[in-house]
Amino acid sequence: MKIDLLYELQMPKPWDGPNAEAEMFWESMAQIELADQVGFDTIWCVEHHFQTEYAHSSAPEVFLAAVSQRTQNIRIGHGVVLLPYPFNHPIRVAERIATLDILSRGRVEFGTGRSGLHEQGGFEIPSDESRAMWQEALSIIPKMWATDSFSHDGHYFKIPERNVIPKPVQRPHPPIWLACTSPDSWNIAAQNRIGALGLTLMLSVEEMQAHVDRYREAQKGGTPAGAKPNDQARIFTIAHCAETDRKAMEQGGGEAALWYLDFILNKLLKLEIAQAESGGAKPYTQFIERYSVLKGHAGQGLSPEAFDREDMIITGDPDTCIRKIERYAEAGVDGILCLMQAGRIQHPDIMRSIELFGKHVVPHFKAKEQKAQAAASAG
C-alpha cells in the first residue's frame, strides 16, 4: 500500500489579501518537501483550467519541475495531463514528461485524462471527440520515447518523421495512468493496461472494491498502450490526521469533503448542465447519476460524520487513519492519494497531518510491504 499526496491547489474564498494565491503555492511546496522527508511515496498534481477556488493547478508541469528540485526521494505524479488537443499536443507532452523525468532523476508517474465540458469549451475542444483524441495521443506518446525516428498519420494527429527529444530516464517509459471517475473509465484503463486513479469520496469501500475487481478482470483481455503495462489501482480521497479523531474533524477534515462536493454540485455541475447540449464528456453529471451518496447530499443532506463513518475520507488519529486505509488494502487497492491541502484546512494543521502520517501511518505500511516481500522471497 503506497501512501501518496494529491494536490488540486485549492483556495476557497474569502481570500486573505492579494498575495493569498502565491502564499498557497509556497505553502504547498513546503508541505511536499516535508512529505519527501517523512517517506510519502508520490506527490500528484492535477491539471485543471478555469476552476477558481477548486483547483488553481493550471500549469502542473511548472509546479512539478520546482518540486523535482526541492525533493530527493518522493516520486513525481503528473496526475493528470489532459491529452485532448489543444489542451496539450502529444509531442509537447512527450517532451515535457521526458524532461521532468530527467530533472527528477527518474521519478515521474505519467497520469492522463481528458476533463469535462467547461474546460474543453475554453480550449475549443469538441467534447464528443475528446475520448478518441485521448486514445490516439496515448497510443503514440510511448512510441515517441522508444525510437529516434517517429512518424504518425492518424485521425487527429499527423506527424512527419521526427526525433522527439529528450528521452525519459525510466525505460521503456514512466508508468502510465488514467484518472477514473466512472465505471467506463475504469474499464478503459484496464483495456489499455494502464494504472487506474480512482475517487473514493463518493463511494463506499465495498463499491470501490467492485470497481477494482472489475478492473483486475478486464485487464486480462487488455492490450498495453505502452511498452510496459501498469496494473496498479490507486484511489484518492480527503485525508487529515491529528492527535485525536475529534481534533481531526474540528480542524476541517470532514468539512473539506462537504466543501468539495458542494463545489461540484453548485458550480461545476451547473456549468456542465448549461453546456450539455454540445454533447461529450459529462463527469459531474455522471457523479449524480451513478453515486448514491450524492443523491443523499442533494436531497436530505449529508454530514461530515457520514463520510467519516463510511471511511470515504481518511480522517482521525494515526490509528484511525491506519484502520481506514487497511480496509482499502483489503479491497485490493494498491495506494491512497491523500488530498490534505483541501477545503479550509489550515497550513499548520496540514503540516502536522503530514508529520503524523510520516511518523505512524507510512512506517506501518512500509513494514507490511517489507514483511510481504521477505515472505515472498523465502517462499
C-alpha positions in Angstrom: 0.0 0.0 0.0 1.6 3.3 -1.2 0.8 6.5 0.7 0.8 9.5 -1.7 -0.2 13.2 -1.6 -2.5 14.8 -4.1 -2.7 18.5 -5.0 -5.5 20.4 -6.6 -4.1 23.6 -5.2 -7.4 24.6 -3.6 -8.2 28.0 -2.0 -11.8 28.6 -1.0 -13.0 32.2 -0.7 -12.8 34.6 1.0 -9.1 35.1 0.3 -6.8 36.7 2.8 -5.3 39.6 0.8 -3.8 40.0 -2.7 -1.0 37.6 -2.1 -3.2 34.7 -0.9 -2.8 32.7 -4.1 1.0 33.0 -4.2 1.2 32.1 -0.5 -0.9 28.9 -1.1 1.6 27.8 -3.8 4.6 28.2 -1.4 2.8 26.6 1.5 2.0 23.6 -0.8 5.7 23.4 -1.7 6.7 23.3 2.0 4.2 20.5 2.6 5.6 18.5 -0.3 9.2 19.0 1.0 8.1 17.7 4.3 6.3 14.7 2.8 9.5 13.8 0.9 11.4 13.9 4.2 9.0 11.6 6.1 8.6 8.9 3.4 5.5 9.5 1.3 5.7 7.6 -1.9 4.4 10.0 -4.6 3.2 13.6 -4.9 0.5 14.0 -7.6 -0.7 17.3 -9.1 -3.7 17.7 -11.3 -4.2 19.8 -14.5 -7.4 21.9 -14.3 -8.4 25.1 -16.0 -10.9 27.9 -15.1 -11.8 26.3 -11.8 -11.4 29.2 -9.3 -11.2 28.0 -5.7 -11.5 24.3 -6.6 -8.2 23.9 -8.5 -5.6 26.6 -9.2 -3.3 23.9 -10.8 -3.4 25.0 -14.4 0.4 24.6 -15.0 1.4 21.5 -13.1 4.4 20.9 -15.4 5.9 24.1 -13.9 4.9 23.3 -10.4 6.3 19.8 -10.6 9.5 20.9 -12.1 10.0 23.0 -9.0 9.1 20.1 -6.8 11.7 17.9 -8.5 14.4 20.3 -7.4 13.3 20.5 -3.8 12.8 16.8 -3.2 15.1 13.8 -3.3 13.0 10.6 -3.0 9.3 11.2 -3.5 8.0 10.2 -6.9 6.5 13.0 -9.1 3.0 12.2 -10.3 1.8 14.3 -13.3 -1.7 13.4 -12.4 -3.1 14.1 -14.8 -2.0 15.6 -18.1 -5.1 16.4 -20.3 -4.4 14.7 -23.6 -7.1 16.1 -25.9 -5.7 18.8 -28.2 -5.3 21.8 -27.9 -5.0 21.3 -24.2 -1.7 19.6 -25.0 -0.2 18.4 -28.2 1.2 14.8 -27.8 4.7 15.9 -28.9 4.8 18.6 -26.2 3.5 16.1 -23.6 6.3 13.6 -24.6 8.9 16.4 -24.4 7.7 17.7 -21.0 7.3 14.4 -19.3 10.8 13.2 -20.5 12.4 16.5 -19.3 10.7 16.2 -15.9 11.8 12.6 -15.7 15.4 13.7 -16.3 15.3 16.6 -13.8 13.7 14.3 -11.2 16.3 11.6 -11.9 13.7 9.1 -13.0 10.8 9.7 -10.5 7.9 10.6 -12.9 4.5 8.9 -12.9 2.6 9.8 -16.1 -1.1 10.3 -15.4 -3.6 11.1 -18.2 -7.1 12.3 -18.6 -9.5 14.4 -20.7 -11.5 16.7 -18.4 -15.1 17.9 -18.9 -17.2 20.3 -21.0 -16.4 23.6 -19.3 -12.6 23.2 -19.6 -12.8 21.6 -23.0 -15.0 24.5 -24.2 -12.4 27.1 -23.1 -9.9 25.5 -25.4 -12.4 24.9 -28.3 -12.1 21.1 -28.0 -15.1 19.2 -29.5 -16.2 17.3 -26.4 -17.7 14.4 -28.2 -14.3 13.6 -29.7 -12.3 14.1 -26.5 -12.1 10.4 -25.7 -10.9 9.4 -29.2 -8.3 12.2 -29.0 -7.1 10.9 -25.7 -6.8 7.4 -27.0 -4.9 8.4 -30.1 -2.5 10.6 -28.1 -2.0 7.8 -25.6 -1.1 5.3 -28.3 1.7 7.5 -29.8 3.4 9.2 -26.9 5.2 6.0 -25.7 6.4 5.4 -29.3 8.0 8.8 -29.4 10.1 7.8 -26.4 11.0 4.4 -27.9 12.6 5.5 -31.2 14.8 8.1 -32.8 12.6 8.1 -35.9 8.9 8.6 -35.2 6.0 9.5 -37.5 2.3 9.1 -37.4 -0.6 9.5 -39.8 -3.7 9.4 -37.6 -7.2 10.9 -37.5 -6.3 13.8 -35.1 -2.5 13.9 -35.4 -0.4 13.8 -38.5 3.3 14.0 -37.6 6.1 13.8 -40.2 9.2 11.8 -39.4 11.0 13.4 -36.4 13.1 12.6 -33.4 11.2 13.7 -30.4 13.7 14.6 -27.7 14.7 14.2 -24.9 14.0 10.7 -23.9 12.9 9.8 -20.3 15.4 8.2 -17.8 12.9 5.4 -17.0 12.9 2.8 -19.7 11.0 1.9 -21.6 8.9 4.9 -20.2 7.4 6.2 -16.9 4.4 4.3 -15.6 1.2 5.4 -17.3 -2.2 6.1 -15.5 -5.7 7.2 -16.2 -8.0 9.3 -13.9 -11.1 7.1 -13.4 -14.3 8.8 -12.3 -16.8 6.4 -13.8 -17.1 2.6 -14.4 -16.4 3.3 -18.1 -13.1 4.9 -17.4 -12.0 2.0 -15.1 -12.7 -0.3 -18.0 -10.8 1.8 -20.4 -7.8 1.9 -18.1 -7.9 -1.9 -17.9 -8.3 -2.3 -21.7 -5.1 -0.2 -22.2 -3.3 -1.9 -19.3 -2.6 1.4 -17.6 -2.9 2.2 -13.9 -6.3 3.5 -12.5 -6.5 6.6 -10.3 -10.0 6.3 -8.7 -12.0 8.5 -6.4 -13.3 7.3 -3.0 -15.1 10.4 -1.8 -18.4 9.3 -3.3 -18.1 5.5 -3.0 -18.2 3.1 -0.1 -15.3 0.7 0.4 -17.5 -2.1 -1.0 -18.4 -0.1 -4.1 -14.7 0.7 -4.6 -13.8 -2.9 -4.3 -16.3 -3.8 -7.0 -14.5 -1.2 -9.3 -11.1 -2.7 -8.5 -12.3 -6.3 -9.1 -13.8 -5.4 -12.5 -10.6 -3.6 -13.4 -8.5 -6.6 -12.5 -10.7 -8.9 -14.5 -10.8 -6.7 -17.6 -7.0 -6.4 -17.6 -6.8 -10.0 -18.7 -8.1 -9.1 -22.1 -6.3 -5.7 -22.4 -3.6 -4.6 -24.8 -0.9 -2.4 -23.3 -0.9 1.2 -24.6 2.8 1.4 -23.9 5.7 -0.9 -23.9 5.2 -1.8 -20.2 1.8 -2.3 -18.6 0.9 -0.7 -15.3 -1.7 -2.8 -13.4 -2.0 -0.8 -10.2 -5.2 0.8 -8.8 -4.7 3.7 -6.5 -7.5 5.9 -5.2 -7.7 9.4 -3.8 -9.7 11.0 -1.0 -9.5 13.7 1.5 -7.2 12.8 4.4 -6.4 14.6 7.6 -4.6 13.3 10.7 -4.5 14.9 14.1 -3.7 13.8 17.7 -7.4 12.7 18.2 -10.3 11.8 15.9 -12.3 14.7 17.2 -9.4 17.2 16.6 -9.1 15.9 13.0 -12.7 16.7 12.4 -12.6 20.0 14.2 -9.7 21.1 12.0 -11.8 20.6 8.9 -11.2 17.1 7.8 -14.9 16.4 7.4 -16.0 19.9 6.3 -13.4 19.7 3.4 -15.4 16.8 1.9 -18.6 18.8 2.1 -16.9 21.8 0.5 -15.5 19.6 -2.2 -19.0 18.1 -3.0 -20.7 21.5 -2.7 -18.4 23.0 -5.3 -19.0 20.0 -7.7 -22.8 20.3 -7.2 -23.3 24.0 -7.2 -20.6 25.2 -9.6 -19.0 22.5 -11.8 -22.2 20.6 -12.3 -24.2 23.7 -13.2 -21.6 24.8 -15.7 -21.7 21.4 -17.2 -25.5 21.3 -17.5 -25.5 24.7 -19.1 -23.2 23.4 -21.8 -24.6 19.9 -22.1 -26.3 20.4 -25.4 -22.9 20.2 -27.1 -22.6 16.5 -26.0 -19.3 14.9 -24.9 -17.9 14.0 -21.5 -20.1 14.9 -18.5 -18.1 13.7 -15.5 -20.0 15.7 -12.9 -23.4 14.6 -14.3 -22.2 11.1 -14.0 -21.4 11.6 -10.4 -25.0 12.5 -9.6 -26.4 9.6 -11.7 -24.1 6.9 -10.5 -23.2 7.7 -6.9 -25.9 7.2 -4.3 -24.1 9.4 -1.8 -24.6 12.5 -3.9 -28.3 11.8 -4.3 -28.5 11.9 -0.5 -26.5 15.1 -0.4 -28.8 16.7 -2.9 -31.9 15.6 -1.1 -31.8 15.1 2.7 -28.3 16.4 3.2 -25.1 14.7 4.2 -22.9 15.4 7.2 -19.1 15.2 7.6 -19.7 12.3 10.0 -21.4 10.3 7.2 -18.3 10.5 5.1 -16.2 9.5 8.1 -18.5 6.7 9.2 -18.3 5.1 5.7 -14.5 5.6 5.5 -14.9 7.7 2.4 -12.4 10.1 3.9 -9.3 9.2 5.9 -9.6 11.3 9.0 -8.7 10.8 12.6 -5.8 10.0 14.8 -2.9 7.8 13.4 -4.6 4.5 14.5 -7.9 5.5 12.9 -6.2 6.5 9.6 -4.3 3.2 9.6 -7.5 1.3 10.2 -9.3 3.1 7.4 -6.5 2.6 4.9 -6.3 -1.1 5.8 -9.9 -1.5 4.6 -8.9 -0.3 1.2 -5.8 -2.5 1.2 -8.1 -5.5 1.9 -10.3 -4.3 -1.0 -7.3 -4.7 -3.4 -6.3 -1.1 -3.7 -2.5 -0.5 -4.2 -2.2 3.0 -2.9 -4.0 6.0 -1.3 -3.6 9.6 -2.7 -4.2 11.8 0.3 -5.8 15.2 -0.6 -4.6 17.0 2.6 -4.4 20.6 1.1 -8.2 20.5 0.9 -11.0 23.0 1.6 -10.3 25.3 4.5 -7.8 23.1 6.4 -5.0 25.4 7.6 -1.4 25.1 6.5 0.0 24.4 10.1 -2.6 21.7 10.5 -1.7 20.2 7.1 2.0 20.1 8.1 1.1 18.4 11.4 -1.0 15.9 9.5 1.9 15.1 7.2 4.2 14.7 10.2 1.8 12.3 11.9 1.4 10.2 8.7 5.2 10.2 8.4 5.7 9.1 12.0 3.0 6.4 12.2 1.0 5.7 9.1 3.7 5.5 6.4 6.0 3.2 8.6 3.1 0.9 9.3 2.5 0.2 5.6 6.2 0.1 4.7 6.8 -2.5 7.4 3.9 -4.6 6.0 5.4 -4.3 2.5 8.8 -5.4 3.6 7.3 -8.3 5.5 5.4 -9.4 2.5 8.5 -9.1 0.2 10.5 -11.2 2.7 7.9 -13.9 2.8 7.7 -14.0 -1.0 11.5 -14.3 -1.2 11.5 -17.1 1.4 8.7 -18.9 -0.4 
